[in-house]
């Protein structure tokens, strides 16, 4: 399924959905198990067969070509939209997947991780959201494991807005490239947005290796949100997860 650039990026930003859509959240009657009931435009959250996130198990071996990362520009502003903290980036960062080019639009984080790897959850998962010229989306997911403080993340966190709806210009250069693991091997599967409207047709590229994040950095992020912001894993159904 193809998604238009405008509609998909509005959803992928993890904001409250398109203008006029129902409010959603991560707990109670507005939580993930009820998303499909909240608004007619959220129906895919309940009926979709290729939903994200998933537990990456039952892997299929394949000769995946390396992702060509061309990250050159920096983050420009940081936004607290009530569902996540998101860093918007200047144009000019791209990836090429099998010769197909996608441009990085923003990255944001979830705690705990949304995707699992062979049953394992991580303290944080970062999503680097890309779109091609037709609006098709590709998300690079990077797991963050307990360790020493992440120096690049610290630059963004220094300007983190404490309240929903706030945004700030970044006072220091934040490089998306510096948040990627050194080894760029990855898993690939076909999935969806992990927030309403849960549109399908999203290419997921999950890095095998994790990067570090400190417990204090996790706590600082969690402290500006009303609670955890991870959608539970969804059924894999007939999909293949390749490595």
N, C-alpha and C positions, 0 to 999 in steps of 0.2 A: 504494500500500500504506500502510495506517495502522499506526503503531507505538504501543504503550501508553506512557504518560508515564514510568512507572517503568523499564521495560526500556530504552527509548530513551535516557533521560538517563543511565543507568548506562553505556551504551556511548559516548554522545556526550561524556562527561567524559574520554574517552581514558584511563580507568583500564584495569586488566588484564582488563576484561570483567566479566561477572556473576560473583558468588561461585561458586567451584568450577569455573569455566571454565579452559581451558588457558592457560598463559602464552604471550604473544606479544610480538614485538619488531619491529625494523626491519632486522635482519641475519641471515644464516645460515639455519638450518633453522626459525627462528621468525619469519623475515621475511615481507614481504607476499606473495611468490610462493607461500608455504606456508600462509598463514592458513586457507584453506579445508580443509586437511588436519588442522589441529591439534585441532579440536573439531567435533562434529556441528552445534553451534549457529552455527558460523562458515561454513557451507556457501555462503551467499550471496556471500561474498567471492570465491568461484571461479565460481559459476554465475550471478550476477546480471548483468543486461543494462543496468542504469541505475546504474552504479557511479561513485563520486567518489574522487579528483578527476579533472578532465579538462583538456585544452587547449582553451580557448574560442576556437574558430575556426569558419569557415563560418557566421557570424552571420546571424540573420534579423531584419529590421527589424520593429518593432512599436511600438505606442503604450503603453509601459509607464507605468502610473500611478505617481507618486512614492510611495516608502515613507514613511509617517508615523511618524517617530521620536518617542517620548515617553520619553526617558531622563532620569530625575530622581534616582534613588538612586545610591549609591556601591558600590564593591567593599568587601567585608567581611573576606575572608581570602584568602590565597594558598597554593596547594597544589602541591607537587612530587610527582606520582604515579608518577614513573619513566618516563613516556612524554611528558609535557609539563609546563609550568607553567601553572596554571589559577587564575583569579581568580573566586571566587564573589561574587555580588552580592545585595544586599538586594532583596526583592520591590518591585515598583512600576515597573520599566522595561518598556515595551512598544513594539512596532511594529505598524502596521496595513498589511496588504498586500491591496489590493483590498477594503478594508473588513473583512478578517479579522484578528483580534487575536492576537498571540503575545507571551508574556512572556519577557524575558531571564532566563536561569538562570545563565550563566557565560560567560566568554570565556577562550580559551587560544591558544597560538601554536605554529607549526611553522616549522622552518628546515631547508632552504630552503622556499619556498612549495610547497604541494601543487597547487593549480590553477595553470595557466599561462594567460597572455593572449596569443593569437596567437603562440604559441611562446616567449614570454618568461617566465622564472622570476624570482622576487624573493627577496631575502635572508630575508624573514620574511612569514608570512601569519597574521593573527589571525582566529579564528573566534568569532563572537558567537552562541551557541546559544540558540534560543528554542523554546518549546513553547506550543501552544494548550491549551484546557481539556480536549481529548480526547487529548492526548499527541502530536499531529502536530508535526513539527519544521520549523523554518525557520532556516537558518544565514546570517548576514550575514558575508561574507568581505571583509577589508580587507588589501590588499597593502601592505607596508612596503618602501620603496626606500632605498638608501644616501643618507645626508645628515647633517644635524646631529642631535644627540641629541634624542630624543622626550621632552619634558618630562613628559608624563603617564605614559608607560611607565616613566620613571625612578623615579616614586613607588612603583610596584609592585615594580620590580626592587630597590629598597632593602631590601625584606623578603623577597627570594626565598630559599626554603629550598634549601640546598645538597645535600641528600640525598633520595632517593626515600622517600616515606611521610611526609615532614614537612609540616606546615602551620603558618602563622603568621597571627595577626590583623594586618591592615594598619595601620601606624602613622599613615599619612596618607590623606586622602580621595583615592580613585582614581575618576575619572569616566569611565564607558564612552563618554559622548557626546564627550569630548575626544579620543578615539582615532579618531573617524570623520573622513573627509575633508570639507572644506567643501562640495564638490559631491557630491551624493548620487545622481548618475546610476548605473545599475547594469545588469548582465547577469543574466538569470534562466535557470535550467535545473532539471530534475528529476534528483535524484541520490540519494546514499546517505550514511551515515556513512562517514568515511574510516578508521575503526578497526573491528576486530571487535566485533560480528558483521556489520558492513557492511550493516545494515538499509536497505532502499530506501524511497522515499516521502518523502524529505527535499527541501524546497524550498530551492534555493541562490540567494542574492542576492549577487552579486559586485560590489563597488564598482569603477567604472571608474577612478577616481582613486586614487592611492596616498597614504600619509602617510610621513613620514620616520622613519628609525631610524639610529643611528650604528653603525659597525663595532664599537665597544666594547660597545654594548648587545647586538648579535648574539652577540659572543664570550662575554659573561657568561652569556647564556641557554644557548648551546651547551655551556658549560663545566660545567653541572650535569646534563647528560644523557649517556648513554653514546655517543651519536652522533647523526647527523641523524634527525629524526623526521617525515619526509614519506613518504607513500605515493606511488608512481609514478602518473603519469596513466593513466587507464583509457580503453578505447574509448568513443567517443560513441555508436556504433551508430545507431539510428534517431531519436535525440533531436534536438530543436531547441534551440539556444541563442539566446535573443532579447535584443535590446537596444533 
